[in-house]
Amino acid sequence: MNISVVIPLLNEQESLTELHDWIVRVMLSNQFSYEIIFIDDGSTDDSWRIISTLASQDVHVKGIQFLKNFGKSQALHAGFEKAQGEVVITMDADLQDNPDEIPELYHMIKTEGYDLVSGWKKKRYDSVISKNLPSKLFNWAARKTSGVKLNDFNCGLKAYKLEVVKNIDVNGEMHRYIPVLSKNAGFTNIGEKVVQHQARKYGITKFGIDRFLHGFLDLITIWFLSRFGKRPMHLFGALGFIMITIGFAFALYLGINKLFLNQEGRLITDRPEFFISLTTMVIGTQFFVAGFLGEIILRMKQDKKRYAIKSALNLNEH
């Protein structure tokens, strides 16, 4: 199979049929073998009914329905698990991503050797204040922190080699950082393509400005995981050693001063250096404990499902 199109969605009943027909036209005109996997992330409208109808009419359509809204990252993870195409394309269901971009994305993966190609919505039709400006700031911070030189981390239109999606773990709200996750997994040939962004045709956006705050917090998380995720003791142990060394130095100074230099001076417990010494040694010990716990948790971690599937259509277990 050439292409798997993975489409997470939430309450997009108006656009699904139009999106399906558009994708099919592109696939047939380019003679691709394909599958379209819709992941309904707990929609409360008729999205699942429409997906069910499409699946009954088109064997290329597959569907996954979550019991409730678990988030876009979990929806992508479920779609990646089921994808079988040599190239996996992700796109949003709101018709703001253009399916006509699929052939070029496919060829960039297959003929130019990219592991991942991310879309870049260079010209956007979103609100400047609530989306465009925060998005530019977010992308700048992501580039500086991750070292991945992309202009648009959050574009839903991306293409991947199949082995990439099978070897990354998309969880929490880490869908914004799939290129970073891919780089950390060893897939470093990451490209970018300017893609056409279209104004929303139906409904309203499901994401508010608060997603950028969450995005920056996730950026800190992924920076930590990429640097110290496999050996948390390297960070916490170093911090603990520094703090304990500072505390011991103050304690040594106080001891020498009291015993040999200023025996008639203030009590040690009346001096601020005593509390600095005590506090830094306690904090240092806590850092060491955090490092040990992190190492233990890392070795005991088990893979757990982060979502619950209610229904599935045309999916064969493999």
C-alpha positions, 0 to 999 in steps of 0.5 A: 500500500502506498499511502495511509491518510490519518485524520483525527477529528472532533465534531467535524460532521459538515466537512467529512464527506467533502474531505473524503471525496477530495482525497479519493479524487487525488488518490485515483488521479495519481493511481495510489493504493491507499487507506483513509483512517478517521479517528473520531476523538469523542465527537458529540455530533454526527461525525461517527455516523458519517464515517460509518456511512463512508466506510460502508460505501468505500473499503478504503475508509477505516474508522476508530471511535474513542469513548470520549475526547482523549486528545489529538495526540492519542488520536494520532497514536491510534491511527499510527498503530493501524496505518499500513501504507509506505508513507503516512500522511496526517491532516486535519478534518476541517478542510484547512489542509489541502489534499492536493498536497499529498502527491508532492509530500509522498514523492518527497518521502519516497524519492528525496529520502526524507524521513518526515516532511512537515507542512508550512502554512506560510500564508495563513487565514487565521486570526492574527492576534489569537493564532498567527502571532502566538504561533510565530512565537511558539515556533521560534521557541520550539526551533531554539529549544529543539534544534529542529529548523522548521517554520511551522511545528503545529501544521497538521499536514505532515508526511512520514515514512511508515517506520517513523510512526511505528517508532515514536510515542505520541502522548499527552499533547505532544502532537505539536512536537512529532518532528522533535520526537522523530529526531530524538528517535534517530530520524533526522532527515526532516524536511519542510514544504510550503503548503496551501492553507485554506480558510475554515469552511464549516464550524469553529476551531476547537483550539483556543489561545490557551493551547500555546501556553500548554505548548510551551509547557510541553516544550519544556517537558520534551526538552527535559525528556530528550536530554535526560529522559533515559538518565534522569539521575544525570540532571537531578544527581548533578543538581543534588551534588551542587546543592550539597556541596554548597551546604557542606562548604557553609557548614565547614566554614561555620565549624572552622570559624566557631572552633578556631577563629571566633569562639566567643561570637554568635551561636552558629544557629543565629547566623544566616549561613547556618540556614543556607547550609541546612536548606541547600543540603536538604534540597540537594538530598531531595534532588538525589531522591528525585533522581533515584525515583526517576531511575526506578520509575523508568525501569518499571515503566510499562506501556499502557493504553492512553485511550479507549476505543468504542468502535472500529470500522474495516480494521484488521488486527495486525 
